[in-house]
């Protein structure tokens, strides 16, 4: 390294030659080239703080394992550990500048991490940035490692950390729907199949179904998180462990468990684990499942609230902003709409993950950067969508109770409840006449003497209309 402090640069060398790096930069020549080579999304790795944190966790665990094995002296290991702890605490994230989508299976991200950790560690040792003769990004920070075990391990940790935040957000949304289910427990309404009147239910039952769907999906997401906790750290380039100490994998994993608090395990076969992206595909599929069901729920909210005068108008979504630049007084269901769009994006991300996973060849999948970017986007945006939907929509929903009661009373769907009491043929005739004449089912049943007033009240009592019961 040749210092050029007078010009504000330092000179660094790699296999392609020499390059000037800004003297105050924590990154080095490998990061510089990657930033030039991959001006793709404009989104740097630092946009995903969990990924930067995870990289620091891996580098710290590796340094501690190599120290314990006598491969890295304690002074260097201490400096590397201190640098990593600072990064884990939120410092130096702006030095992770490479684009999230890059060629090289994540090599540029690993190089970026090596250089930032090394240069901060050098400062902590009282040395200048770039003084790699004293502590080297590859010889010391990357000791016993390869991008091919560091990057997927860091990605899995980042996904797990981000997924925990999504799980918490889903819990908030689940609670919001459950609270509405309780609030609307006694509100009778018509259920619909194929958008046609079906049979009565309560608005509480409708909202409870949304809460239950979220609960089920939270379980599926937790299961997917368990699968990504198997790591290949210690496998180095292709899983054979070349250039790593025989005890390194188990020791590094132990330190990584202590640092992250996650129940990480070393894969039984590191060759298989290095090429396998099945856990990413599984997680992506669960995120697509969550997205599809969230989007369906938002479709329901938009439909049930449509109007306010010329639509179903069964519920009211809280107004949060003006809906039109030309139509005065118009308010749109913008919160469900934005969640719909997050769902569309997540479904598209799942396709990207699927294609990238399928495109792996032989001992490595080179396309894990786009897998990581797609999954982290989905997790992050779904979390924001769940919280926004809960706080700015679901909590403020109100029911048009009188309107719902009128719809039930005027619906031919009541005839279904009469089947066990007057027979299918008679019930069909009543439903048809009600439809043709506009008269109510109750009125026609009483007029024809098919049931007494007391019998009809008992049959059409909300408790009997909305849950299983034995015939009297």
C-alpha positions in Angstrom: 0.0 0.0 0.0 1.4 3.4 -1.0 0.0 6.4 0.9 -1.1 9.4 -1.0 -2.5 11.4 1.8 -1.7 14.7 0.1 -4.1 13.9 -2.7 -6.7 12.4 -0.4 -6.1 8.8 -1.7 -4.3 5.7 -0.8 -3.1 3.2 -3.4 -4.1 -0.4 -3.1 -3.2 -3.5 -5.2 -5.0 -6.6 -6.4 -4.5 -9.1 -9.2 -5.5 -6.6 -11.9 -3.1 -3.9 -10.7 -3.1 -0.7 -8.6 -6.0 1.6 -7.9 -6.5 4.8 -5.9 -9.0 4.5 -3.0 -10.2 7.5 -1.0 -7.9 7.8 2.0 -10.7 8.0 4.5 -12.7 5.0 3.0 -13.1 1.9 5.1 -13.6 -0.1 1.9 -10.7 -1.1 -0.3 -9.8 -1.9 -3.9 -12.1 -5.0 -4.3 -15.1 -3.0 -3.1 -14.1 -0.1 -5.4 -14.0 -2.4 -8.5 -17.4 -4.0 -7.5 -19.0 -0.6 -7.1 -17.8 0.3 -10.6 -18.8 -3.1 -12.1 -22.3 -3.3 -10.7 -24.3 -0.1 -11.1 -27.5 -2.2 -11.2 -30.2 -1.3 -8.8 -28.7 1.7 -7.0 -29.5 -0.2 -3.8 -26.4 -0.8 -1.7 -26.0 -3.7 0.7 -26.4 -1.2 3.5 -30.0 -0.8 2.6 -30.5 -4.1 4.4 -29.0 -3.5 7.9 -29.7 -7.0 9.0 -27.4 -8.3 6.2 -24.6 -6.0 7.2 -25.1 -7.0 10.9 -25.1 -10.7 9.9 -21.8 -10.3 7.9 -20.2 -8.8 11.0 -21.5 -11.6 13.1 -19.9 -14.2 10.8 -16.6 -12.3 10.7 -16.5 -12.1 14.4 -17.4 -15.7 14.9 -14.6 -16.7 12.4 -12.0 -14.5 14.2 -12.9 -16.0 17.6 -12.8 -19.6 16.2 -9.4 -19.0 14.5 -8.1 -17.4 17.8 -9.2 -20.4 19.8 -7.5 -22.7 17.3 -4.2 -20.7 17.5 -4.4 -19.6 13.9 -5.0 -15.9 14.6 -3.1 -14.0 17.3 -5.2 -12.6 20.1 -4.4 -8.9 19.3 -5.6 -9.2 15.7 -8.7 -11.3 16.8 -9.5 -8.6 19.4 -9.3 -5.8 16.9 -11.5 -7.7 14.4 -14.0 -8.6 17.1 -14.2 -4.9 18.3 -14.7 -3.7 14.7 -17.4 -6.3 14.2 -19.2 -5.3 17.4 -19.2 -1.7 16.2 -20.8 -2.7 12.9 -23.3 -4.8 14.7 -24.1 -1.7 16.8 -25.0 0.2 13.6 -21.7 1.9 12.8 -19.9 1.9 9.4 -23.0 0.6 7.6 -22.5 3.4 5.0 -19.2 1.8 4.0 -21.1 -1.3 2.6 -21.5 0.3 -0.8 -21.6 -2.6 -3.3 -24.9 -3.1 -5.1 -27.2 -5.8 -3.7 -27.3 -7.5 -7.1 -23.9 -8.5 -8.3 -22.0 -11.2 -10.2 -19.8 -13.5 -8.4 -22.1 -15.3 -6.0 -21.7 -12.6 -3.3 -18.0 -12.3 -3.6 -18.1 -8.5 -3.8 -20.3 -8.3 -0.6 -17.8 -10.6 1.2 -14.8 -8.5 0.0 -16.6 -5.3 1.1 -17.1 -6.8 4.6 -13.5 -8.0 4.8 -12.1 -4.6 3.9 -14.4 -2.6 6.2 -13.7 -4.9 9.2 -9.9 -4.9 8.4 -9.6 -1.1 8.1 -11.6 -0.4 11.2 -9.5 -3.0 13.1 -6.4 -1.3 11.8 -7.6 2.0 13.3 -8.3 0.3 16.6 -4.7 -1.1 16.5 -3.4 2.5 16.0 -2.5 1.9 12.3 -3.5 3.6 9.1 -6.3 2.3 6.8 -4.8 0.2 4.1 -1.8 -0.9 6.2 -2.6 -4.5 5.3 0.9 -5.7 6.3 -0.3 -5.4 9.9 -3.8 -6.9 9.4 -5.0 -8.1 6.1 -8.7 -8.3 4.8 -8.1 -11.8 3.2 -5.3 -13.3 5.2 -6.8 -12.4 8.6 -10.4 -11.3 8.4 -11.3 -13.9 5.8 -9.1 -16.6 7.4 -10.5 -20.1 6.9 -13.4 -18.8 4.9 -14.8 -18.4 1.4 -17.6 -16.3 0.0 -19.4 -19.6 -0.7 -19.8 -20.3 3.0 -19.7 -16.8 4.5 -22.3 -15.2 2.2 -25.1 -17.8 2.4 -24.5 -18.1 6.2 -24.9 -14.3 6.5 -27.9 -14.2 4.2 -29.6 -16.9 6.3 -29.0 -15.0 9.5 -30.2 -11.7 7.9 -33.4 -13.5 6.7 -34.0 -15.0 10.1 -33.6 -11.6 11.9 -35.8 -9.9 9.3 -38.4 -12.7 9.5 -38.7 -12.2 13.2 -39.8 -8.6 12.6 -42.4 -9.8 10.1 -43.7 -12.3 12.6 -44.1 -9.5 15.1 -45.9 -7.4 12.6 -48.2 -10.3 11.6 -49.1 -10.7 15.3 -50.1 -7.0 15.5 -52.3 -7.4 12.4 -53.8 -10.7 13.8 -54.7 -8.9 17.1 -56.3 -6.1 15.1 -58.5 -8.5 13.2 -59.3 -10.5 16.4 -60.4 -7.3 18.2 -62.7 -6.4 15.3 -64.1 -10.0 15.4 -65.0 -9.5 19.0 -66.5 -6.1 18.4 -68.6 -7.4 15.5 -69.5 -10.7 17.2 -73.3 -10.0 17.3 -73.6 -8.2 13.9 -75.6 -10.5 11.5 -74.9 -10.2 7.8 -75.2 -12.3 4.7 -72.3 -14.5 3.6 -71.7 -14.9 -0.1 -70.4 -17.5 -2.4 -69.5 -16.6 -6.0 -70.5 -13.1 -5.0 -74.1 -14.3 -4.6 -76.2 -14.4 -1.4 -75.4 -17.6 0.5 -76.4 -18.0 4.1 -76.2 -15.7 7.2 -73.1 -15.3 9.3 -71.8 -12.7 11.7 -69.4 -9.9 10.7 -67.4 -11.2 13.7 -67.0 -14.6 12.0 -65.8 -12.9 8.9 -63.1 -10.9 10.6 -62.1 -13.9 12.8 -61.3 -15.8 9.7 -58.7 -13.1 8.8 -57.1 -13.4 12.2 -57.0 -17.2 12.0 -55.4 -17.1 8.5 -52.6 -14.9 9.9 -52.1 -17.2 12.8 -51.7 -20.2 10.5 -49.3 -18.3 8.3 -47.2 -17.2 11.3 -46.8 -20.9 12.1 -45.7 -21.7 8.6 -43.2 -18.8 8.6 -41.7 -19.9 11.9 -41.3 -23.4 10.4 -39.5 -21.9 7.4 -37.2 -19.9 9.7 -36.2 -23.2 11.4 -35.0 -24.5 8.0 -32.7 -21.6 7.3 -30.8 -22.0 10.6 -28.8 -24.9 9.0 -25.5 -23.3 7.8 -22.5 -24.3 5.7 -19.9 -22.2 7.4 -16.7 -24.1 7.4 -17.3 -25.6 4.0 -15.2 -22.9 2.3 -15.2 -23.0 -1.5 -17.3 -26.1 -2.3 -18.0 -27.7 1.0 -14.9 -29.8 1.3 -13.5 -27.4 4.0 -10.2 -26.7 2.1 -8.0 -24.3 4.0 -10.1 -24.5 7.1 -9.0 -26.2 10.3 -10.8 -29.5 11.0 -12.3 -28.0 14.2 -13.2 -24.7 12.6 -16.8 -25.4 11.4 -18.1 -26.6 14.8 -16.3 -23.9 16.7 -17.3 -21.0 14.4 -20.9 -22.2 14.6 -20.8 -22.3 18.4 -19.5 -18.7 18.5 -22.1 -17.6 15.9 -24.9 -19.1 18.0 -23.6 -17.1 21.0 -23.3 -13.9 19.0 -26.7 -14.1 17.2 -28.8 -15.9 19.8 -30.1 -18.1 17.0 -30.1 -21.9 17.3 -27.8 -22.4 14.3 -26.5 -25.8 13.3 -23.8 -27.0 10.9 -25.2 -29.0 8.0 -24.4 -32.7 8.0 -23.0 -32.6 4.5 -21.3 -29.3 3.7 -20.9 -30.1 0.0 -24.6 -30.6 -0.4 -25.3 -27.5 1.8 -23.1 -25.3 -0.3 -25.0 -25.9 -3.5 -28.5 -26.3 -2.0 -30.8 -23.3 -2.0 -33.9 -25.3 -1.0 -34.4 -23.4 2.3 -34.6 -20.2 0.4 -37.2 -21.6 -1.9 -39.2 -22.8 1.0 -39.1 -19.5 2.7 -40.0 -17.7 -0.5 -43.0 -20.0 -1.0 -44.2 -19.2 2.5 -43.9 -15.5 1.9 -45.9 -15.9 -1.3 -48.6 -17.8 0.7 -48.7 -14.9 3.2 -48.9 -12.4 0.4 -51.7 -14.2 -1.5 -53.8 -14.5 1.6 -53.2 -10.9 2.7 -54.1 -9.7 -0.8 -57.3 -11.8 -0.7 -58.2 -10.2 2.7 -57.6 -6.7 1.3 -59.7 -7.6 -1.7 -62.5 -8.4 0.7 -62.1 -5.2 2.7 -62.3 -3.2 -0.5 -65.3 -5.0 -1.7 -67.2 -4.9 1.6 -66.6 -1.2 1.9 -67.3 -0.3 -1.7 -69.7 2.5 -2.2 -70.4 4.3 0.0 -73.9 4.7 -1.6 -73.8 2.6 -4.7 -71.9 -0.5 -3.5 -72.1 -3.1 -0.8 -71.3 -0.6 1.9 -71.3 -3.1 4.7 -68.3 -1.7 6.5 -66.5 1.6 6.5 -62.7 1.9 6.2 -61.2 4.9 8.0 -60.6 7.8 5.6 -56.9 8.6 5.5 -56.6 11.0 2.5 -58.5 12.6 -0.3 -59.1 10.1 -3.1 -59.4 12.2 -6.2 -58.1 15.4 -7.8 -61.3 15.8 -9.7 -64.1 14.1 -7.7 -64.9 16.1 -4.6 -65.5 14.0 -1.4 -64.2 10.8 -2.9 -62.2 8.6 -0.5 -60.4 5.5 -1.8 -59.3 2.3 0.0 -55.7 3.2 -0.3 -54.3 1.1 2.6 -55.7 -2.2 1.3 -54.5 -1.1 -2.2 -50.9 -0.6 -1.1 -50.9 -4.0 0.6 -52.3 -5.6 -2.6 -49.3 -4.1 -4.4 -46.8 -5.5 -1.8 -48.4 -8.9 -2.4 -48.0 -8.6 -6.2 -44.3 -7.7 -5.7 -43.8 -10.6 -3.3 -45.3 -13.0 -5.8 -42.9 -11.7 -8.4 -40.0 -12.0 -6.0 -40.9 -15.6 -5.5 -40.6 -16.2 -9.2 -37.2 -14.6 -9.2 -36.1 -16.8 -6.3 -37.4 -19.9 -8.0 -35.6 -19.2 -11.2 -32.3 -18.3 -9.4 -32.5 -21.4 -7.3 -33.1 -23.6 -10.4 -30.2 -22.0 -12.2 -27.5 -23.3 -9.8 -24.9 -25.5 -11.4 -22.7 -28.2 -9.9 -21.2 -27.2 -6.5 -22.5 -23.7 -6.2 -25.4 -21.4 -6.9 -24.0 -18.2 -8.3 -27.3 -16.3 -8.1 -27.7 -16.0 -4.3 -27.5 -12.2 -4.4 -30.8 -11.9 -6.3 -32.3 -14.5 -4.0 -31.2 -12.5 -0.9 -32.4 -9.2 -2.4 -35.8 -10.7 -3.4 -36.4 -12.3 0.0 -35.2 -9.4 2.1 -37.5 -7.1 0.0 -40.5 -9.4 0.5 -39.9 -9.7 4.2 -39.3 -6.0 4.7 -42.3 -4.8 2.6 -44.7 -7.4 4.0 -43.8 -6.3 7.5 -44.5 -2.6 6.6 -47.7 -3.7 4.9 -49.0 -5.6 7.9 -48.3 -2.8 10.3 -49.8 -0.2 8.0 -52.9 -2.3 7.4 -53.4 -2.8 11.2 -52.8 0.7 12.3 -54.2 2.8 9.5 -57.1 0.6 8.4 -58.3 -2.4 10.4 -58.3 -0.6 13.8 -60.6 2.1 12.5 -63.1 -0.1 10.6 -66.8 0.4 11.5 -69.9 -1.6 10.6 -73.1 -0.3 9.0 -75.2 -2.4 11.3 -78.7 -1.3 10.2 -77.8 -1.7 6.5 -76.4 -5.2 7.2 -79.6 -6.2 9.1 -81.8 -5.0 6.1 -79.7 -7.0 3.7 -80.2 -10.2 5.8 -83.9 -9.6 6.2 -84.4 -9.1 2.4 -82.1 -11.9 1.2 -83.4 -15.1 -0.3 -80.5 -16.7 1.5 -82.7 -17.1 4.5 -84.5 -19.8 2.7 -81.6 -22.2 3.2 -82.2 -22.1 7.0 -85.8 -23.2 6.3 -84.8 -26.5 4.5 -84.9 -28.7 7.6 -88.2 -27.3 8.6 -90.3 -26.9 5.4 -88.3 -29.0 2.9 -86.2 -28.1 0.0 -89.0 -27.8 -2.5 -91.1 -25.4 -0.3 -88.0 -23.4 0.6 -87.0 -23.1 -3.1 -90.5 -21.9 -4.0 -90.4 -19.3 -1.2 -87.0 -18.1 -2.4 -88.1 -17.8 -6.0 -91.3 -15.9 -5.1 -89.3 -13.6 -2.8 -86.9 -12.9 -5.7 -89.7 -12.3 -8.2 -91.9 -10.1 -6.0 -89.3 -8.3 -3.9 -91.1 -9.5 -0.8 -89.3 -10.9 2.2 -88.8 -14.6 3.0 -90.2 -14.1 6.6 -93.3 -12.5 5.2 -94.0 -15.2 2.7 -93.4 -18.1 5.2 -95.9 -16.6 7.6 -98.4 -15.8 4.9 -98.4 -19.4 3.6 -98.7 -20.8 7.1 -95.5 -22.8 6.6 -94.3 -21.9 10.1 -95.7 -20.0 13.1 -94.3 -16.7 14.2 -92.6 -18.4 17.2 -91.2 -21.2 15.0 -89.9 -18.7 12.5 -88.3 -16.6 15.2 -86.6 -19.7 16.6 -85.4 -20.9 13.2 -84.0 -17.5 12.2 -82.4 -16.6 15.5 -78.8 -15.5 14.9 -77.5 -18.3 17.1 -79.2 -20.9 14.9 -78.2 -19.1 11.6 -74.5 -18.8 12.3 -73.4 -22.1 13.9 -74.3 -25.8 13.9 -77.3 -26.8 16.0 -79.6 -29.8 16.5 -83.1 -29.7 15.1 -85.9 -29.2 17.7 
